[in-house]
Amino acid sequence: MALELMEKIRSAEAEADELIKEARAKADRMIREAEEKARELVEKARAEARGEREKLLKEAEEEASARIASLKEEMESEKRALREKALERMDEAISLIIKRVLG
């Protein structure tokens, strides 16, 4: 009877050791899977951030290009207006110079 009891205890201990070993293996596997999932989430977030950054840069470049084009048009318009104003007064300036030279 004592021998039978000792054998049952050894068997239970062996079974408990096996269960502990399996639990540790399962815990290690779960940790590795969680770490991998975390790495995937971080990479996905980085990719999304890169995409958002590229989108924002493109929008900023487009806005800057539009503003530059607008400023160029304004400057050209101003330049034309100044040129027209100068040409309008050209006859007056020539007449004044001729009067001063001829006296």
C-alpha angles and dihedrals in degrees: 000000000000089000090052091049092049090051091050090050091050090047091049090048091049090048091048090049090051092048090050090048091050091046091052091048090049091048091049091049091049091050092050091048092048091049091049091048089049091051090050091049091049091050091047090050090049091050091049090048091050090050092049091047091051091048092050092046091050091049091048091049091049091049091048092049091050091048091048091050090049092049091048090052091048091050092048090050091049091047091052091048092051092047092050090048091050092048091049090057094041094091090049091050092049091049091050092050092048091050092050094047096044092038 
